[in-house]
Amino acid sequence: MTQVAQREINLLDKYPRSKRPIEERGNSITPEHREIARRFDRNFFDGDRLTGYGGYNYHPRFWQETVKRFRDHYQLKPDARILDVGCGKGFMLHDFHELMPEATVQGIDISRYAIENAMEDMRPFVSVGDAQTLPFEDNSFDLVISINTVHNLPLKNCKVALQEIERVTSAHAFVTMDAWRNEREKENMLKWNLTALTYMHVDEWVQLFDEIGYTHDYYWFIAE
Ligand SMILES: C[S@@+](CC[C@H](N)C(=O)[O-])C[C@H]1O[C@@H](n2cnc3c(N)ncnc32)[C@H](O)[C@@H]1O
């Protein structure tokens, strides 16, 4: 049996980059802002920038190129089964569905607000759920993606969520985590972070993946 090793790979290189006002946010964020953000309700998605996105709206330029990148990299068949863990309002799934109309797309998110305000055409395919207990059989998907989501759990639960991703994929998975490669990036992350409860050096993440048996792909969210 060939075991495909987990790999660091930047599959978000087509995602538009924006300049992050790290210092400004670091000086303004309070524990109360973090507490509000972590509820993942309207305040996180469509409230003030200090408690989240400051408006979480669909734009084709966000995901269209990235979903092509996923399809091509993983050589997905037209009828592939794709799961997004922490799907928010379903923006990425919407673009997958447009690109691959025969694919099965599914999303779960802990946020009732996000699911209730999901894109109209994605509502049949998204539901409220926790990454720690994915409501799917083993090997149900060809590709499971989870962008900036499982690090929102405390360490123990974050490990469980990664094992769940491992369990429900039959072929591929890609996750991104809050991380740093040096002291400067670590300081920036501590200033920028609003919701994550598990964040660490990239080498420590790789160790953790090995320890819990996550065998698929990963990349980082780095506050630069
Ligand atoms: C930074 S947002 C990313 C959303 C989306 N993946 C994206 O890239 O636009 C993090 C998401 O994780 C969701 N989330 C947080 N904890 C979760 C959990 N335990 N299970 C599922 N979703 C969770 C939040 O509601 C939110 O939609």
The ligand as a MOL file (V3000), in Angstrom:
LIG
                    3D

  0  0  0     0  0            999 V3000
M  V30 BEGIN CTAB
M  V30 COUNTS 27 29 0 0 0
M  V30 BEGIN ATOM
M  V30 1 C -11.8530 32.6110 9.5450 0
M  V30 2 S -13.4410 31.9350 9.2070 0 CHG=1
M  V30 3 C -13.0950 31.1150 7.6540 0
M  V30 4 C -14.3280 30.8680 6.8170 0
M  V30 5 C -14.0560 30.2510 5.4440 0
M  V30 6 N -13.3900 28.9670 5.5520 0
M  V30 7 C -13.2200 31.2020 4.6250 0
M  V30 8 O -12.0270 30.9290 4.3950 0
M  V30 9 O -13.7660 32.2300 4.1960 0 CHG=-1
M  V30 10 C -13.5260 30.5830 10.3490 0
M  V30 11 C -14.8130 29.8000 10.2320 0
M  V30 12 O -14.7500 28.6620 11.0910 0
M  V30 13 C -16.0370 28.4630 11.6570 0
M  V30 14 N -15.8340 27.6090 12.8420 0
M  V30 15 C -15.2490 27.9400 14.0130 0
M  V30 16 N -15.2150 26.8810 14.8450 0
M  V30 17 C -15.7790 25.8430 14.1770 0
M  V30 18 C -16.0290 24.4830 14.4960 0
M  V30 19 N -15.7020 23.9680 15.6920 0
M  V30 20 N -16.6200 23.7000 13.5730 0
M  V30 21 C -16.9770 24.2120 12.3640 0
M  V30 22 N -16.7700 25.4950 12.0080 0
M  V30 23 C -16.1660 26.3030 12.8960 0
M  V30 24 C -16.5060 29.8870 11.9040 0
M  V30 25 O -17.8930 29.9910 12.1180 0
M  V30 26 C -16.0610 30.5680 10.6210 0
M  V30 27 O -17.0010 30.4620 9.5870 0
M  V30 END ATOM
M  V30 BEGIN BOND
M  V30 1 1 1 2
M  V30 2 1 2 3
M  V30 3 1 2 10
M  V30 4 1 3 4
M  V30 5 1 4 5
M  V30 6 1 5 6
M  V30 7 1 5 7
M  V30 8 2 7 8
M  V30 9 1 7 9
M  V30 10 1 10 11
M  V30 11 1 11 12
M  V30 12 1 11 26
M  V30 13 1 12 13
M  V30 14 1 13 14
M  V30 15 1 13 24
M  V30 16 1 14 15
M  V30 17 1 14 23
M  V30 18 2 15 16
M  V30 19 1 16 17
M  V30 20 1 17 18
M  V30 21 2 17 23
M  V30 22 1 18 19
M  V30 23 2 18 20
M  V30 24 1 20 21
M  V30 25 2 21 22
M  V30 26 1 22 23
M  V30 27 1 24 25
M  V30 28 1 24 26
M  V30 29 1 26 27
M  V30 END BOND
M  V30 END CTAB
M  END
